[in-house]
Amino acid sequence: DIFDSQMQYLISHGYRTIKAEELINAILSHQNLGKVAVVTLDDGYDDVYTNAFQTAKKYGVILNLMISTGLLNNPGFMTWDQVREITGAGNGVYNHTWSHFSLNAGSDNKVTSEIMTAKQQLDSNLGGNDNIFTYPYGSYSDRVVSILKSHGFIGAFSTVPGDSECEGNIMYLYRTRVGNAPLSSYGVY
């Protein structure tokens, strides 16, 4: 019910929801998108399919799923078939590592393995070119950014709160965590 009210608020207040790549491409081309929101849902929990996806269809909201591919097909998480259904409806799915590993804690080989295993699984299961990333736990560093860039990633999402995006932070884009709180918690009535 809370997610429903949040999505209803966005749509009734004139926001247009977009995919992550539309935001990143607009930043890189210095294009003004107007009143937009990028709705991101991390990890791949099964309630994304059973609840959030249904609400998104109700309001015509585009979802951006940040998926740790190794978690899929496990209890409490979505299946690849569910993810394919969500993407088939026009939503985005992006790399969030294979195991949801905190990248700053790993060697270059471990970081590369986490990123590229997920990339390969996303590409083989969903097709296309996955070049957008989301840091598990918001954990990033210059070293991790360098590894991402060396593998063709053009943008990445952090957990740093904020709503002003620019090319200077394209590899650690801000996100404001909304979570499971009523609109009144954010001063919205």
N, C-alpha and C positions, 0 to 999 in steps of 0.2 A: 504493500500500500504506500509506503514512503517513497520507493523508487517511482511508482506510478505518479504520485503528486509532484515529484521533482521533474519528471519528463513533461507532465502536463503544464507545469509552470514555464519551462523553456519554450514550448511551442506556443502557448497562449501569450507570451511576452515577446513574440517575434523573432526568436532565435532560429537559425537554420543550423542543423547538425551536419557535420561533415566528416569525411574520413581523414585519418592522420596524414596520408600522403597529400591531400589537398592543402592542408595547413602547411606542410613542409615545402611543397612546391610554391605556394604563395609567398612564403618567407623568402625563399631563394630568388624569386622573381620580383620581390618588393611589390606585391599585389595586395590591395586592400580587400578583404573578404567581407567587410561589414559586420553585422551582428551574428556571429557564429559561436558554436560550442562543439568541442571534440569530446564526446562521451567515451571514456575509457574504463574498461573492466579488466582487472588483472587476474592471471593465473589459470583460468579455465574451469572454475568450479561448476558443478552441474546446475546450480540455481541460475546461472546465466542463461541456460537453455530453457529451463522450466518457468522462470519468472521474467527476467530482464528482456529476453528476446520477445516474449509475448507482449510485454508492455511497449517495447520499441515498435512492434508491428502496429499496435493500437494507435500510436501517435505519429507514425512515420518517422521515427527517430533512427538515425544511423548510429550503430554501435561500433566501437573499436576494441577488439579483444586482444589483450596482450597475453599470449599463451606460452606457458612452459610446456613444451611438447611431450616431455617424458612423463608428465602427470596425467595426460589424457588416457582414457580407457581404464582408469583406476577408480575404486570406490570414491564417491564424492566429487568426481570430475566428469567433464563431458567426454563423449566419444568423438572419434574423427568424423563419423557420419553426422553427428549434431553440429560440429564445427562447419562441415561442408554445407549443411542446410542453412546455417546462419550466413555464411559468405555468399551463398547462392541468392540470398535475399538482398544483397547489396551492401552488406556490412564488411568491415575490414578486420583482418587478423594479422598480428605482428609478432615478431620474435621477442621472447621474454626468457631466453635460455632453454636448455633442455630440462634441468632439474630444479630450477629456481635457486641456483647457487649464487651466493654473494660474491660477485666477481673480484672485488678488491682482495679477497682472501686467497685467491688462487694464483698459481704460476701462469706464465704466458700460455703454456700448452693447455692447461686446464681451462682458462678463459676462452681460448680459441675453440677447444673441443665443445664447450657448452654452447657457444654462439653458433658454430658451424653445424653441429648436430641438429640443433633446432631449425636452422635455416634449411638444411637438406630435407628434414621431415616436412616442414611447411611447404617447400617447393614441390616435393614429390606427392604430397597429399592434396595440395590445393592448387598447384600450378602457379605460374607467375614468378615474379622476382621480388623476393622479400628483402628490402633494403632499409627498413625502419626498425628500431630497437627500443625496448623499454628495460631499464635496469631493475633487477630484483632488489628489493629493499631500498631502491634509490641509490645504490652503491656504485659510484663511478669514480674514475680518476683519469688523469691525462694518459696513463698507460693503457687503460681499457678503451678510452676514446681512440687512441692510436690504432689499437687492434681492430676496432670496428671499422675505422676508415680504411685500413689496409684491405679489408674484405668487402669494400664497396658500400658500406652503410652511409646514408646521406643525412640521417637525423636520428635522434634518440630522445626518449622521454625520461625525466627524472621524477623525484617526488618533492622537489623544491616547490613550495607554494608560490603561485603568481599567475598573472593573466596577461602579461606583456611579453610577447615573443619577438625575437629578432634573430638575424643571421648569426650574431655573435654568440648566441646560446643554442644554436641548432643541434648540438650534440648533447645537450642537457636541458631540453625544453621543460618549462615549468608546468606543473599540474596542481590544481587545488583539490585536495581530498574533500569530497562531500560526505561520503559514507551514508550510514543508516540513521540519519537524524532528521527530524521534521524540519520543514522550511523555516519555522519560527526560530530554530537554532542559528539561522544565518541572517536574522533580521528581516525575513521575508514573511509576509502574512497573507 
